[in-house]
Amino acid sequence: MLPRFQSRVVFGVVGRYGLIALLSVLLLVMIYQNRLLIRTVNSLRRAPSAVPMLQMGQEAPLFVLPSTTSDYVELADYRGKGVLLIFFDQTCEACKLDSALWQIIDQKTIQTGISVPGVTHGDTNEIRAFVQETRLQFPILLDEDYKVMQDYLVYEIPCKVLLDSELQVAHIWVGLTNQYSSPEDLYELKRHWGVLPSQLSIPEGLPE
């Protein structure tokens, strides 16, 4: 039998390491739960819901909108080329995070043949400041009366709508696209632009 002092030391050391082990397990459980929650939310976004969305293969609503450079852009002009419409708001933090992906996609326009215009609304000076801060190079179209957003059933931003060469809906990304987005969203990014999950952001609260 160990003397009383030695027993206290032994049990103290064991207790300390046991506490560390317990905290480590709890941390791993919290990380797993966070990842599971994000995957669940992303899957719910892609699941059928009461919120209407454009259907895959549906003819996209045509429009003509002015740009921040005062030129008018007509969707019909993209027929035969393919286009990714990026709906955003300059006050949206998720849009600012998602803009890094927009740049990658825009830089591959010549390679893919898919053009990238952004669609937004609001104060022109704020829009220009957002464009300058995020270093966007593609045209920004002004949907001042929200008609195009309504026609495209955009209820959450950012929202990216891919139209094929016939201007039919090919895919829709709703919300911030990150490393934990749905497998379908990630697959379509890789298929059209070669973008890998590792090039995307990680949701706040998860380890890199």
Secondary structure, DSSP 4 states (H G I P E B T S, - for coil): ---HHHHHHHHHHHHHHHHHHHHHHHHHHHHHHHHHHHHHHHHHHHS--SS--PPTTPBPPP-EEEBTTS-EEEGGGGTTT-EEEEE--TT-HHHHHHHHHHHHHHTTHHHH--B--EEE-S-HHHHHHHHHHHT--S-EEE-TTSHHHHHTT--SSSEEEEE-TTSBEEEEEES--BTTS-HHHHHHHHHHH---GGGSB--TTS--
